[in-house]
Amino acid sequence: MDILTFLAAPFVASLILTGIHAYLGVHVVERGVIFVDLSLAQIAALGTTIAVLYGVDPHGSGAYWTSLAFTFLGAAVFSTIRGHRARIPQEAVIGICYAVASAAAILAMSKAISETEHLKEMLVGNILSVSWAEVRKTAVVYGLIGLFHYIFRKKFLTISMDQAAAERLGLSVRFWDFLFYASFGFVVTSSVSIAGVLLVFCYLIVPSVGAMLYAERIGPRLAIGWTMGTLVSGIGVYLSLKIDLPTGATIVCTFGLVLVLMAIARRFVRRTAEAGLPQPAAVGPRQSEFRT
């Protein structure tokens, strides 16, 4: 009972992360910007580092809003480089932003040695130490973002699935792209401090990729992604405590293992289905039967 009580807050936090990230992951995978999460997370970390340089508490509201401002800047950049006629692929720009933000954060950390440990915690995360206050705050923020995406879901999905169709409908792709990346930035800024960059990346990408193995439509893909994220979160948190392993790394590895098992199961199911299909009958007699 003590273990269950201790794991309650981290498990609920992981469910909240699963709910919003599995949905956003569908958009990210369809847009082909797989590493946008890592890039925005690193830009957010750079914002926090800059705030610390000026004496701001890394866990305070000042650092949070500075980090969010940097994330909005990244969102503005990403929303202006997408297009059918763009000479530079969007993923290339995302990778460059990640590299530059990482290097800049390292340079800033070299001038804020006393706060390096706090910044490291923000990047690595420790979901086991999450408090119920953080869980409630995160739930409210993600709930508002989820409501925003639900209200404008048709516009976001149309742009993610078929940009050409969105342009034909007269949608301002750059404007809605900015709103997408800005809302995404809210999620990343809050998530990274709880779970760390790697774990947040897995919550974003792996459930969506796993769901794509079995479903084409958005509804079933979300259902599969949410189910996968929930099960993996529970197993990963329990194993990390039982075997005394880092929680974030344990959940990431569990995600990887479950994804491999899902891929193997899909291949087995396909082979079984193909083996059960009736073979096509021969059409007409062979030419040799006409020979005398």
HELIX and SHEET records of a PDB file:
HELIX    1   1 ASP A    2  ARG A   31  1                                  30    
HELIX    2   2 VAL A   36  LEU A   53  1                                  18    
HELIX    3   3 SER A   61  SER A   79  1                                  19    
HELIX    4   4 GLN A   90  MET A  109  1                                  20    
HELIX    5   5 ILE A  113  GLU A  115  5                                   3    
HELIX    6   6 THR A  116  VAL A  124  1                                   9    
HELIX    7   7 ILE A  127  SER A  129  5                                   3    
HELIX    8   8 TRP A  132  ILE A  151  1                                  20    
HELIX    9   9 ARG A  153  MET A  161  1                                   9    
HELIX   10  10 GLN A  163  ARG A  168  1                                   6    
HELIX   11  11 VAL A  173  ALA A  195  1                                  23    
HELIX   12  12 VAL A  197  MET A  212  1                                  16    
HELIX   13  13 ILE A  218  ILE A  243  1                                  26    
HELIX   14  14 THR A  247  GLY A  276  1                                  30    
HELIX   15  15 GLN A  287  PHE A  290  5                                   4    
END                                                                             
